[in-house]
């Protein structure tokens, strides 16, 4: 490859797209020894494999660790894996079907649409505060608090308890990076223990005094005969919080960073916000994808572009590369906020398609709209500070002036 795939390099993380182009030019499947995965860079292959039942987010519904040729996680990591492995994202049918059916009831188009006034009002309040101060960190002031508050409101987490949610989430999500180290694992385990204990107490309180929230609804469904263990309930709540805000936080920050680097497109958006917002949201999700890589286990032998990938292997589906594939997009490296044909896979596909995608779109549009209206001269005030992670790619800080 002309541009090396190196997910631990700050230079690569800052701009992985040249390496993706080299990967796509070099073939359809590449074995990458450092992470012991097959990298899949093409849109058609990524899209197809997301729907292929010969792959799974887990293998434990069919094989033991030994049968699959894998080593069980260290016992000291158990709190993280118990929490993670009972969440909807890491379950396969029939358990996944059962849990997703319950959760999906909270994300129907009608339910999500009812949240729109709350989301838009909160976005407006956050932006007004930023503008009143003449600017600040867009990540800390708008991108983070909006989706965290929305999902916490849905779950019924009291406002006074929301402070640790983002740190817990960040520590747990560190385990989704490639080859996480011992310190990352220790933080994830600690956060898993604390977050689980908090939710266990909250579930106990909601059993005694139900509210108009998702936790109460899950308890009610369980009591009415739907099979949902307390651990599944805890894991589902953690997943909804993590997945329910990580993508939105990073899409918001990445999106504004991209807009500042494309002043012509930002000017067009400011000139016709309502006309361009629907396609702009999709294009920003595509152009700088918040989730760059999605892992799947190969449960039965597959073949990709002539490369046999045996059972027991792991594939790394490169969302960021797929979303820049010239076979799927016209001028894929060009930011085009009016792009109409946009089959991006930023929300995944198949049975693990993001259940919260409609809500994420409302949140992204709400913060964009509020910033365009209340901060028409919003501009970059300092070079952004990028997070070190590659899989979940975003900014630590984005200082702006109004």
RAPEUR-V704083 format. One record per residue. N is the residue number from 1. PSI is psi in radians with two decimals (none if undefined). D_LAST is the distance of its C-alpha to the last C-alpha in Angstrom with 2 decimals. Layout:
n->N psi->PSI d_last->D_LAST
n->N psi->PSI d_last->D_LAST
This chain:
n->1 psi->2.46 d_last->42.38
n->2 psi->-0.65 d_last->40.58
n->3 psi->2.01 d_last->37.43
n->4 psi->2.51 d_last->38.47
n->5 psi->1.94 d_last->37.39
n->6 psi->1.45 d_last->36.39
n->7 psi->-0.13 d_last->34.22
n->8 psi->0.06 d_last->34.29
n->9 psi->2.21 d_last->32.91
n->10 psi->-0.61 d_last->29.25
n->11 psi->-0.72 d_last->29.47
n->12 psi->-0.82 d_last->30.83
n->13 psi->-0.64 d_last->28.30
n->14 psi->-0.58 d_last->25.46
n->15 psi->1.50 d_last->27.13
n->16 psi->-0.11 d_last->30.25
n->17 psi->-0.60 d_last->30.59
n->18 psi->-0.67 d_last->33.02
n->19 psi->-0.66 d_last->35.28
n->20 psi->-0.74 d_last->35.25
n->21 psi->-0.70 d_last->36.36
n->22 psi->-0.69 d_last->39.17
n->23 psi->-0.83 d_last->40.19
n->24 psi->-0.70 d_last->40.42
n->25 psi->-0.47 d_last->42.44
n->26 psi->-0.13 d_last->44.72
n->27 psi->-3.06 d_last->45.82
n->28 psi->-0.30 d_last->45.15
n->29 psi->2.27 d_last->45.79
n->30 psi->2.16 d_last->45.50
n->31 psi->2.23 d_last->46.86
n->32 psi->1.82 d_last->44.48
n->33 psi->-0.73 d_last->46.56
n->34 psi->-0.60 d_last->43.91
n->35 psi->-0.02 d_last->42.87
n->36 psi->0.85 d_last->46.21
n->37 psi->2.75 d_last->44.60
n->38 psi->2.09 d_last->44.99
n->39 psi->2.25 d_last->41.72
n->40 psi->1.87 d_last->41.42
n->41 psi->-0.22 d_last->38.91
n->42 psi->2.48 d_last->39.80
n->43 psi->-0.85 d_last->38.28
n->44 psi->-0.72 d_last->41.73
n->45 psi->-0.77 d_last->43.10
n->46 psi->-0.82 d_last->40.16
n->47 psi->-0.75 d_last->40.21
n->48 psi->-0.74 d_last->44.00
n->49 psi->-0.50 d_last->44.18
n->50 psi->-0.43 d_last->41.69
n->51 psi->-0.04 d_last->44.32
n->52 psi->2.07 d_last->47.38
n->53 psi->-0.02 d_last->49.27
n->54 psi->-0.06 d_last->50.92
n->55 psi->2.71 d_last->47.73
n->56 psi->2.76 d_last->46.29
n->57 psi->-0.40 d_last->43.57
n->58 psi->2.91 d_last->46.52
n->59 psi->-0.08 d_last->50.17
n->60 psi->-0.21 d_last->51.56
n->61 psi->-0.19 d_last->52.53
n->62 psi->-0.49 d_last->55.08
n->63 psi->2.71 d_last->55.79
n->64 psi->2.96 d_last->56.00
n->65 psi->-0.75 d_last->54.19
n->66 psi->-0.77 d_last->57.56
n->67 psi->-0.51 d_last->58.44
n->68 psi->-0.03 d_last->55.15
n->69 psi->0.46 d_last->55.63
n->70 psi->2.74 d_last->52.69
n->71 psi->2.38 d_last->52.57
n->72 psi->2.58 d_last->51.58
n->73 psi->2.69 d_last->48.47
n->74 psi->2.49 d_last->49.33
n->75 psi->-0.59 d_last->50.40
n->76 psi->-0.23 d_last->47.75
n->77 psi->0.03 d_last->45.04
n->78 psi->-0.76 d_last->46.62
n->79 psi->-0.69 d_last->44.02
n->80 psi->-0.82 d_last->41.32
n->81 psi->-0.62 d_last->43.70
n->82 psi->-0.79 d_last->45.13
n->83 psi->-0.84 d_last->41.67
n->84 psi->-0.75 d_last->40.53
n->85 psi->-0.25 d_last->43.84
n->86 psi->0.06 d_last->44.10
n->87 psi->2.69 d_last->40.73
n->88 psi->-0.61 d_last->40.73
n->89 psi->-0.50 d_last->39.07
n->90 psi->0.36 d_last->41.98
n->91 psi->2.67 d_last->44.78
n->92 psi->2.89 d_last->47.01
n->93 psi->2.54 d_last->49.22
n->94 psi->-0.20 d_last->50.81
n->95 psi->-0.74 d_last->48.68
n->96 psi->-0.76 d_last->45.42
n->97 psi->-0.77 d_last->46.59
n->98 psi->-0.84 d_last->47.43
n->99 psi->-0.76 d_last->44.18
n->100 psi->-0.64 d_last->41.94
n->101 psi->-0.69 d_last->43.85
n->102 psi->-0.80 d_last->43.04
n->103 psi->-0.66 d_last->39.34
n->104 psi->-0.44 d_last->38.96
n->105 psi->-0.44 d_last->39.98
n->106 psi->-0.15 d_last->36.65
n->107 psi->0.51 d_last->34.72
n->108 psi->2.69 d_last->36.57
n->109 psi->-0.68 d_last->34.58
n->110 psi->-0.78 d_last->35.40
n->111 psi->-0.79 d_last->34.29
n->112 psi->-0.69 d_last->30.99
n->113 psi->-0.57 d_last->30.36
n->114 psi->-0.41 d_last->30.99
n->115 psi->-0.26 d_last->28.06
n->116 psi->-0.85 d_last->25.59
n->117 psi->-0.68 d_last->24.81
n->118 psi->-0.79 d_last->24.29
n->119 psi->-0.83 d_last->22.00
n->120 psi->-0.67 d_last->19.87
n->121 psi->-0.72 d_last->19.82
n->122 psi->-0.74 d_last->18.85
n->123 psi->-0.74 d_last->16.02
n->124 psi->-0.74 d_last->14.70
n->125 psi->-0.77 d_last->15.23
n->126 psi->-0.74 d_last->13.49
n->127 psi->-0.67 d_last->10.24
n->128 psi->-0.69 d_last->10.60
n->129 psi->-0.72 d_last->11.13
n->130 psi->-0.79 d_last->8.11
n->131 psi->-0.71 d_last->5.96
n->132 psi->-0.53 d_last->8.82
n->133 psi->0.04 d_last->8.54
n->134 psi->0.18 d_last->5.22
n->135 psi->-2.89 d_last->5.17
n->136 psi->-2.76 d_last->8.65
n->137 psi->1.95 d_last->11.23
n->138 psi->-0.53 d_last->10.79
n->139 psi->-0.94 d_last->14.59
n->140 psi->-0.52 d_last->15.47
n->141 psi->-0.50 d_last->13.06
n->142 psi->-0.96 d_last->13.51
n->143 psi->-0.74 d_last->15.83
n->144 psi->-0.92 d_last->18.60
n->145 psi->-0.51 d_last->18.96
n->146 psi->-1.07 d_last->19.08
n->147 psi->-0.53 d_last->22.15
n->148 psi->-0.78 d_last->23.81
n->149 psi->-0.69 d_last->23.84
n->150 psi->-0.85 d_last->25.12
n->151 psi->-0.60 d_last->27.97
n->152 psi->-0.68 d_last->28.83
n->153 psi->-0.76 d_last->29.11
n->154 psi->-0.72 d_last->31.37
n->155 psi->-0.39 d_last->33.50
n->156 psi->0.49 d_last->33.77
n->157 psi->2.11 d_last->32.47
n->158 psi->2.57 d_last->31.84
n->159 psi->-0.63 d_last->28.36
n->160 psi->-0.32 d_last->29.83
n->161 psi->0.04 d_last->31.13
n->162 psi->-0.19 d_last->28.04
n->163 psi->-0.80 d_last->26.88
n->164 psi->-0.15 d_last->29.25
n->165 psi->-0.85 d_last->28.71
n->166 psi->-0.80 d_last->26.01
n->167 psi->-0.73 d_last->27.88
n->168 psi->-0.82 d_last->31.15
n->169 psi->-0.82 d_last->29.82
n->170 psi->-0.71 d_last->28.44
n->171 psi->-0.69 d_last->31.82
n->172 psi->-0.75 d_last->33.85
n->173 psi->-0.29 d_last->31.95
n->174 psi->-0.45 d_last->32.66
n->175 psi->-0.18 d_last->36.18
n->176 psi->-0.08 d_last->35.17
n->177 psi->2.86 d_last->34.45
n->178 psi->2.28 d_last->37.40
n->179 psi->0.99 d_last->40.04
n->180 psi->2.51 d_last->38.24
n->181 psi->-3.11 d_last->39.73
n->182 psi->-0.70 d_last->41.48
n->183 psi->-0.72 d_last->38.52
n->184 psi->-0.78 d_last->36.40
n->185 psi->-0.72 d_last->39.39
n->186 psi->-0.73 d_last->39.93
n->187 psi->-0.70 d_last->36.37
n->188 psi->-0.71 d_last->36.74
n->189 psi->-0.81 d_last->40.11
n->190 psi->-0.80 d_last->38.87
n->191 psi->-0.66 d_last->35.96
n->192 psi->-0.73 d_last->38.43
n->193 psi->-0.84 d_last->40.82
n->194 psi->-0.78 d_last->38.31
n->195 psi->-0.75 d_last->36.56
n->196 psi->-0.75 d_last->40.00
n->197 psi->-0.74 d_last->41.37
n->198 psi->-0.83 d_last->38.50
n->199 psi->-0.59 d_last->38.91
n->200 psi->-0.74 d_last->42.68
n->201 psi->-0.73 d_last->42.38
n->202 psi->-0.68 d_last->39.98
n->203 psi->-0.73 d_last->42.38
n->204 psi->-0.76 d_last->45.25
n->205 psi->-0.68 d_last->43.47
n->206 psi->-0.47 d_last->42.69
n->207 psi->-0.65 d_last->46.35
n->208 psi->-0.70 d_last->47.34
n->209 psi->1.53 d_last->44.67
n->210 psi->2.62 d_last->43.16
n->211 psi->-3.02 d_last->39.83
n->212 psi->1.19 d_last->38.02
n->213 psi->2.99 d_last->36.43
n->214 psi->-0.65 d_last->37.16
n->215 psi->-0.78 d_last->39.07
n->216 psi->-0.66 d_last->41.36
n->217 psi->-0.68 d_last->41.85
n->218 psi->-0.66 d_last->42.84
n->219 psi->-0.78 d_last->45.26
n->220 psi->-0.73 d_last->46.74
n->221 psi->-0.69 d_last->47.21
n->222 psi->-0.78 d_last->48.96
n->223 psi->-0.44 d_last->51.21
n->224 psi->0.09 d_last->52.11
n->225 psi->-0.16 d_last->53.43
n->226 psi->2.34 d_last->50.54
n->227 psi->1.81 d_last->51.00
n->228 psi->1.92 d_last->47.97
n->229 psi->2.87 d_last->48.63
n->230 psi->-0.65 d_last->46.58
n->231 psi->-0.70 d_last->45.46
n->232 psi->-0.64 d_last->44.34
n->233 psi->-0.79 d_last->42.42
n->234 psi->-0.84 d_last->40.70
n->235 psi->-0.65 d_last->39.98
n->236 psi->-0.74 d_last->38.66
n->237 psi->-0.73 d_last->36.21
n->238 psi->-0.78 d_last->34.95
n->239 psi->-0.78 d_last->34.67
n->240 psi->-0.67 d_last->32.78
n->241 psi->-0.84 d_last->30.25
n->242 psi->-0.95 d_last->29.92
n->243 psi->-0.48 d_last->29.99
n->244 psi->-0.19 d_last->28.11
n->245 psi->-0.47 d_last->24.87
n->246 psi->-0.87 d_last->25.17
n->247 psi->-0.70 d_last->24.88
n->248 psi->-0.73 d_last->21.96
n->249 psi->-0.88 d_last->19.96
n->250 psi->-0.58 d_last->20.73
n->251 psi->-0.68 d_last->20.37
n->252 psi->-0.87 d_last->16.81
n->253 psi->-0.83 d_last->15.84
n->254 psi->-0.72 d_last->18.22
n->255 psi->-0.80 d_last->17.09
n->256 psi->-0.59 d_last->13.44
n->257 psi->-0.75 d_last->14.93
n->258 psi->-0.77 d_last->17.37
n->259 psi->-0.71 d_last->15.03
n->260 psi->-0.49 d_last->13.14
n->261 psi->-0.11 d_last->16.75
n->262 psi->1.26 d_last->17.83
n->263 psi->-0.50 d_last->15.64
n->264 psi->-0.71 d_last->18.53
n->265 psi->-0.65 d_last->18.53
n->266 psi->-0.70 d_last->14.81
n->267 psi->-0.72 d_last->15.41
n->268 psi->-0.70 d_last->18.50
n->269 psi->-0.71 d_last->16.88
n->270 psi->-0.55 d_last->14.35
n->271 psi->-0.54 d_last->17.47
n->272 psi->1.15 d_last->19.65
n->273 psi->-0.80 d_last->17.99
n->274 psi->-0.56 d_last->21.05
n->275 psi->-0.68 d_last->23.43
n->276 psi->-0.34 d_last->21.93
n->277 psi->-0.81 d_last->20.61
n->278 psi->-0.80 d_last->24.11
n->279 psi->-0.49 d_last->24.89
n->280 psi->-0.72 d_last->21.41
n->281 psi->-0.82 d_last->21.75
n->282 psi->-0.69 d_last->25.19
n->283 psi->-0.67 d_last->24.28
n->284 psi->-0.63 d_last->21.52
n->285 psi->-0.65 d_last->24.13
n->286 psi->-0.82 d_last->26.66
n->287 psi->-0.66 d_last->24.91
n->288 psi->1.46 d_last->23.87
n->289 psi->2.26 d_last->26.06
n->290 psi->-0.62 d_last->25.21
n->291 psi->1.87 d_last->28.96
n->292 psi->-0.43 d_last->30.58
n->293 psi->2.43 d_last->34.14
n->294 psi->2.24 d_last->36.42
n->295 psi->2.52 d_last->39.85
n->296 psi->2.52 d_last->43.14
n->297 psi->2.48 d_last->46.70
n->298 psi->1.91 d_last->49.49
n->299 psi->-0.45 d_last->52.12
n->300 psi->2.61 d_last->54.51
n->301 psi->2.42 d_last->54.89
n->302 psi->2.95 d_last->52.65
n->303 psi->2.31 d_last->52.42
n->304 psi->1.99 d_last->49.35
n->305 psi->0.64 d_last->50.03
n->306 psi->-0.12 d_last->53.42
n->307 psi->2.11 d_last->52.28
n->308 psi->2.23 d_last->54.04
n->309 psi->1.90 d_last->51.87
n->310 psi->2.76 d_last->54.27
n->311 psi->2.46 d_last->54.06
n->312 psi->-0.17 d_last->52.48
n->313 psi->2.95 d_last->49.80
n->314 psi->2.36 d_last->46.06
n->315 psi->2.53 d_last->43.83
n->316 psi->1.84 d_last->40.15
n->317 psi->1.99 d_last->38.66
n->318 psi->1.58 d_last->35.78
n->319 psi->-0.74 d_last->33.22
n->320 psi->-0.65 d_last->30.80
n->321 psi->-0.78 d_last->33.66
n->322 psi->-0.63 d_last->34.95
n->323 psi->-0.05 d_last->31.62
n->324 psi->0.33 d_last->31.85
n->325 psi->2.10 d_last->35.56
n->326 psi->-0.29 d_last->36.55
n->327 psi->-0.28 d_last->39.50
n->328 psi->-0.38 d_last->37.20
n->329 psi->2.43 d_last->34.23
n->330 psi->2.30 d_last->34.17
n->331 psi->1.11 d_last->32.17
n->332 psi->-0.44 d_last->30.94
n->333 psi->-0.06 d_last->28.71
n->334 psi->2.29 d_last->26.80
n->335 psi->2.06 d_last->23.67
n->336 psi->1.67 d_last->24.62
n->337 psi->-0.24 d_last->22.54
n->338 psi->0.13 d_last->25.45
n->339 psi->2.11 d_last->28.04
n->340 psi->-0.73 d_last->30.64
n->341 psi->1.75 d_last->33.19
n->342 psi->1.33 d_last->31.41
n->343 psi->0.85 d_last->33.87
n->344 psi->2.77 d_last->31.63
n->345 psi->0.56 d_last->33.02
n->346 psi->-0.39 d_last->29.92
n->347 psi->0.30 d_last->31.40
n->348 psi->-2.80 d_last->34.85
n->349 psi->2.99 d_last->37.97
n->350 psi->-2.68 d_last->41.38
n->351 psi->-0.31 d_last->42.18
n->352 psi->0.32 d_last->39.17
n->353 psi->2.43 d_last->36.64
n->354 psi->2.02 d_last->33.64
n->355 psi->-0.41 d_last->34.62
n->356 psi->0.20 d_last->31.03
n->357 psi->-0.77 d_last->29.73
n->358 psi->-0.67 d_last->29.36
n->359 psi->-0.72 d_last->27.28
n->360 psi->-0.70 d_last->25.06
n->361 psi->-0.70 d_last->24.44
n->362 psi->-0.75 d_last->23.50
n->363 psi->-0.80 d_last->21.03
n->364 psi->-0.77 d_last->19.38
n->365 psi->-0.67 d_last->19.26
n->366 psi->-0.79 d_last->17.98
n->367 psi->-0.67 d_last->14.88
n->368 psi->-0.83 d_last->14.23
n->369 psi->-0.78 d_last->14.90
n->370 psi->-0.72 d_last->12.74
n->371 psi->-0.67 d_last->9.56
n->372 psi->-0.66 d_last->10.75
n->373 psi->-0.79 d_last->11.53
n->374 psi->-0.29 d_last->8.96
n->375 psi->1.14 d_last->5.72
n->376 psi->-0.32 d_last->7.67
n->377 psi->0.39 d_last->5.69
n->378 psi->2.31 d_last->4.56
n->379 psi->2.78 d_last->6.53
n->380 psi->2.33 d_last->8.98
n->381 psi->-0.27 d_last->9.19
n->382 psi->2.83 d_last->12.86
n->383 psi->2.25 d_last->15.77
n->384 psi->2.66 d_last->16.01
n->385 psi->2.07 d_last->18.94
n->386 psi->2.51 d_last->21.39
n->387 psi->2.64 d_last->23.86
n->388 psi->-0.37 d_last->27.42
n->389 psi->2.66 d_last->28.86
n->390 psi->-0.78 d_last->29.83
n->391 psi->-0.92 d_last->31.20
n->392 psi->1.78 d_last->28.11
n->393 psi->2.17 d_last->25.49
n->394 psi->-2.94 d_last->21.86
n->395 psi->2.46 d_last->19.24
n->396 psi->-0.62 d_last->19.52
n->397 psi->2.41 d_last->15.97
n->398 psi->1.62 d_last->12.82
n->399 psi->2.26 d_last->10.28
n->400 psi->2.78 d_last->6.71
n->401 psi->2.55 d_last->3.79
n->402 psi->none d_last->0.00
